[in-house]
Amino acid sequence: MNTPTISAVRGAICVANDEPTLIASAAQTLFRTLMESNGLDETMVASLLITQTGDLTTLNPATGLRRGGYCDNVPLFCMPELEIAGMMERVIRMLVTTNCYVEHLKPVFLDGAERLRPDLFPAS
């Protein structure tokens, strides 16, 4: 069996309100926590996919990351989250793809986004 040559880990964070500073802060917090929790550094990141719900319109999370000094050499791709009836509001999601294989990557869900994955984060 061949050893994989890439890895990916995802995460999500809820944003309190549709305000540029809050979106930027949430994007930076989610990215930083994904990296720290998984022992990654930016040189290991091949690309970063970002989605945001349609109710977050005042700032692109990629812009928030760049303003915070993150991802200068990482390709970022932002998309709207698919609109589903009853979906959680004000959520930013990220999928970090690495350019190397890293075992046991841990997903990160913050500030209420844990409810998106009760299988990973059961209510206590």
Residue pairs with C-beta under 8 A, 6 or more apart in sequence:
3 101
4 101
5 100
5 101
6 46
6 97
6 98
6 99
6 100
6 101
7 97
7 98
7 100
7 101
7 102
7 103
7 105
8 95
8 96
8 97
8 98
8 105
9 34
9 38
9 95
9 96
9 98
9 105
9 106
9 107
9 108
10 93
10 94
10 95
10 96
10 107
11 30
11 33
11 34
11 93
11 94
11 96
11 107
11 108
11 109
11 110
11 113
12 30
12 91
12 92
12 93
12 94
12 108
12 109
12 110
12 113
12 116
13 26
13 27
13 29
13 30
13 91
13 92
13 109
13 110
13 111
13 113
14 26
14 88
14 89
14 90
14 91
14 110
14 111
14 112
14 113
15 22
15 23
15 26
15 56
15 90
15 91
15 92
15 111
16 22
16 90
16 111
17 90
18 55
18 56
18 57
18 58
18 90
19 58
20 58
20 59
20 64
23 52
23 56
23 58
23 59
23 61
23 64
23 92
24 59
24 61
24 63
24 64
24 65
24 67
24 68
25 64
26 61
26 64
26 92
26 111
27 50
27 61
27 62
27 64
27 65
27 68
27 92
27 94
28 64
28 65
28 68
28 70
29 110
30 92
30 94
30 108
30 110
31 48
31 65
31 70
31 71
31 94
31 96
32 70
33 108
33 110
34 40
34 94
34 96
34 108
35 41
35 42
35 96
37 106
37 108
38 102
38 105
38 106
39 102
40 96
40 98
40 102
42 70
42 71
42 73
42 74
44 98
44 99
44 100
44 102
45 71
45 74
45 96
45 97
45 98
45 99
46 74
46 75
46 97
46 98
46 99
47 74
47 75
47 76
47 77
47 97
48 62
48 65
48 71
48 74
48 75
48 76
48 77
48 94
48 95
48 96
48 97
49 77
49 79
49 94
49 95
49 97
50 61
50 62
50 76
50 77
50 78
50 79
50 92
50 93
50 94
50 95
51 78
51 79
51 80
51 81
51 92
51 93
52 60
52 61
52 78
52 80
52 81
52 91
52 92
52 93
53 80
53 81
53 87
53 88
53 89
53 90
53 91
53 92
54 80
54 81
54 83
55 89
55 90
56 90
56 91
56 92
60 78
61 78
61 92
62 71
62 76
62 77
62 78
65 71
65 76
66 72
66 76
81 87
81 91
81 93
88 112
88 113
88 115
88 116
91 113
91 116
107 117
107 120
109 116
109 117
109 120
109 121
114 120
114 121
115 121
